[in-house]
Amino acid sequence: MSFLNRPLYNALIRRGIDDRGLHRRALAQVRDPALQMLLFENLQTLDSLIDDLQGLVRVDGGSPAQHGTLTGTLRNMMADLSTRFSAHRDTAWVQWLARNECDLLHSFERRMQRAPSESGSVPGSQLSRLHGMHKEMHCLAGTTHG
């Protein structure tokens, strides 16, 4: 008997893939080496989260999501356009990522509240890492000025 809510986990996977795409765009465009390192670390966290969730869906006998959402694609394109013409590109990216991290964290928390407790250990272990990403981006967004 399956304990996993596959649509819920696939929604989390798609959201993670969307966020990972935004981080990749930012990493390719920011100039500050410390910010590049932070974004690289965030990408590793997102890769781990996505891999863990996909693994849960596979073990449960399902087919995990492999792509993000149309909304995520549009959000990434909007971020790219708005930061491209910014006089302070790094600051603009930090602000975009801070907003996105907040949305990702809240989405993850809401969906995990609906997940069955039998399968919550792996995604739950990633929640603290998402909180860390969220905190770092908001600290940067509060200290950068453009």
PEGIBEL-V627882 format. One record per residue. RES is the residue in one letter. OMEGA is omega in degrees with one decimal (999 if undefined). BURIAL is b if it has 16 or more other C-alpha atoms within 10 Angstrom, else e. Layout:
RES_OMEGA_BURIAL / RES_OMEGA_BURIAL
This chain:
M_-177.7_e / S_175.4_e / F_-171.5_e / L_174.6_b / N_-173.6_e / R_178.5_b / P_178.7_e / L_-178.8_e / Y_177.3_b / N_175.4_b / A_176.9_b / L_178.6_b / I_-179.9_b / R_179.3_b / R_177.1_b / G_178.4_b / I_175.8_b / D_-178.0_b / D_178.3_b / R_177.5_b / G_178.5_b / L_178.1_b / H_178.6_b / R_177.8_e / R_-179.3_b / A_-178.8_b / L_-179.6_b / A_-173.2_e / Q_-177.9_b / V_-175.2_b / R_-175.3_e / D_-178.0_e / P_178.5_e / A_177.6_e / L_176.1_b / Q_179.4_b / M_178.5_e / L_179.6_e / L_176.6_b / F_177.5_b / E_177.1_e / N_176.5_b / L_177.8_b / Q_177.3_e / T_179.6_b / L_176.6_b / D_180.0_b / S_178.6_e / L_-179.1_b / I_179.5_b / D_179.8_e / D_-179.5_b / L_177.7_b / Q_177.8_b / G_177.8_b / L_-179.4_b / V_178.4_b / R_-179.3_e / V_179.7_e / D_178.8_b / G_-178.2_e / G_177.1_b / S_-176.7_e / P_175.8_b / A_-179.5_b / Q_-175.3_e / H_175.7_e / G_-177.1_b / T_174.6_e / L_177.3_e / T_178.3_e / G_178.0_b / T_178.5_b / L_178.3_e / R_179.7_b / N_178.5_b / M_177.9_e / M_178.2_e / A_-179.9_b / D_-179.8_b / L_-176.0_e / S_179.6_e / T_-177.9_b / R_-175.5_e / F_179.5_e / S_176.7_e / A_-179.7_e / H_-173.0_e / R_-178.7_b / D_178.9_b / T_179.4_b / A_178.2_b / W_179.2_b / V_180.0_b / Q_176.5_b / W_-177.5_b / L_178.3_b / A_177.7_b / R_-177.7_e / N_178.9_b / E_178.2_b / C_178.7_b / D_179.9_e / L_-178.4_b / L_-179.1_b / H_176.8_e / S_-179.8_e / F_-179.3_b / E_-179.9_e / R_-178.0_e / R_-179.9_e / M_175.9_b / Q_180.0_e / R_-177.7_e / A_177.9_b / P_-176.5_e / S_-178.8_e / E_-175.2_e / S_-172.0_e / G_-172.0_b / S_-177.6_e / V_178.6_e / P_179.0_b / G_179.3_e / S_178.9_e / Q_-176.0_b / L_179.6_b / S_177.3_e / R_176.5_b / L_176.0_b / H_178.3_e / G_177.7_e / M_-178.9_b / H_-178.6_b / K_-179.4_e / E_-179.0_b / M_-179.8_b / H_175.2_b / C_178.5_e / L_-178.9_b / A_179.8_b / G_-176.4_e / T_179.1_e / T_179.6_e / H_-179.1_e / G_999_e
